[in-house]
Amino acid sequence: MEIILKTDIKGVGYKNDLVDVKPGYGRNYLIPQGYAVLATEQNKKVLAENIKQAAHKVEKIKKDAEALAASIGELTLTIEAKAGESGKIFGAVTPLQISDALKSKGFEVDRKKIGFTSEVKVLGTYTAVLDLHKEVEHSITVDVVAAQ
């Protein structure tokens, strides 16, 4: 089933993308929730016109994302977490904690745009991936240390 996304959907695509999804997922979830519309000829023409009109806005958003990635640079965040004797964390380090740590450093990144290359369940050094734009991803280092 071919649909046009109205918002960014993780694992599916970005806003204004023309994507193929399974019919049940499209009809029963994406379309009723307002996240997508059917890719009819009329909707494709509307999409083309919207993309044409929003081209300069998209370029500005991409430049802002690149500027944010450049300003973050090779930043290393230190996150404190309660841990047991073996170094295993009680719970896990979440994207919300990374977002809050970035906010305290002066960078505004939505928690939904943050992911990890592996689960953070023990103390150590990890890599977090910031999905700033569909063409701009940035990696930062996260040191997880035991809380005192």
N, C-alpha and C positions, 0 to 999 in steps of 0.2 A: 504494500500500500504506500503510495507516494503522498507525502504531506509537506506543508510549509510550516516551519517552527515560528512561533510568535515570541518565544523567550528562549534563553539558553537552557538546555537540558543536558545534564552531565551524562556522558556516555552515548548520547544520541547526536547532538549537534548544537549549533549556535543560532541565535535569532536570525531570521530570514534565510536559513538554509533549506534547501530542498532535499529531503531525506526519505529513504525507504525504511519503513518499520513493519512489524507484523500487524496484520489487520486488527486483531483483538486489542493490541496495545494502543493503536491509533484511535479506533472507534470507542473503546471503553474507558480510556484514561486521558490521552493527550487532547483530543477534540473536546470532550465534555468539560474538562478542567480549563479550557481556553488557552492551552499551551500551543495549539496547532490548528491549522485548517487544512481541508482537503486540497490537493494540488490540481485543481481544475484549470482549464485554459484561461478562464477569466481571472482566477486568483494568481496565476503565473504572470499575467499581464500587469496586475496591480502590484505584485512583488517587484517586477522589473522597474516599474515607475517609481516605487518607493526607494529602491536601491539607487536609482539614478538621482533622485532628489536628495538623498541622505549621504551621497558619496563624500562630500566635504566634511560632514559631521563625523563620519566613520574614520576618516584620515586624522582628524583632530583627536579622537578618542585613542587611536592607535599610537599617536605621538605622545599623548599623556601617559599611556601605559609604558612606553619605552623610556620616558623620562623617569617614571617611578622606579622601573627596574634599574636604571642607571644610578639613581640616588640611593637605592637600597644597596647596590653593589654586592660586595662579598661579606655582608653582615652575618654575624654569628650571634644567635640568641641563646640565652641561658634560661632554662625553665627549671624551677624547683618542683620536686614531686616527692611525696611521702613514699618511702621504699623500705622493704624488709632487709634483713641481714644479707641475703643472697643478692641484693641489688634489684630484685623484682619490684616494680612499681605497683602500688595499690591503685587499681584502675588503669588509666592510660592517659597519655598526653593527647589532647584534642586540638583540632583546628581553631577552636574558640580561644584556647590558651595562647596559641601562636598569634592570632589576630590581636588579642589584648596586648601581648608583648610588643608587637609591631606598632600598635597605637601609642604605647608608652614611649616609643622611640620617635614618634612623629610621622609614621606611615599609616595611611588608612587603606586596609585591605579587607574585603569581605571574607568572612570565615568560610563561606561556600566555595570560595576560589582557592582554598588552601588544601593541599593533599600531601600525603607522605609516601615515600618510596617503599617503606615497610612499616609494620605496626610498631608503635612505641610502647613496649611493655616492660623494658628493663632500662637501667641507667646506661648512658652512653651518648654517642654522637650520631645524629640522624640527619637526613636531607629532607627538607620540606619543599614542595614545588608550588609556586604561586602562579595561578592561571590568570594573568592580568588582562589578557585579550586573546581572541582566538588565534592570533599570530604571534603573541608575546608570552612566553613562559620564563620564569626566573626561579632559580634554586637558591635556597639559603641553608646554612648549617644551623642545626639546633642541638645544643648540648643539654642533656637532661642530667641534673645533679640531684643528690638527696637533700631534702629540706632539713634544716637544722631544728 
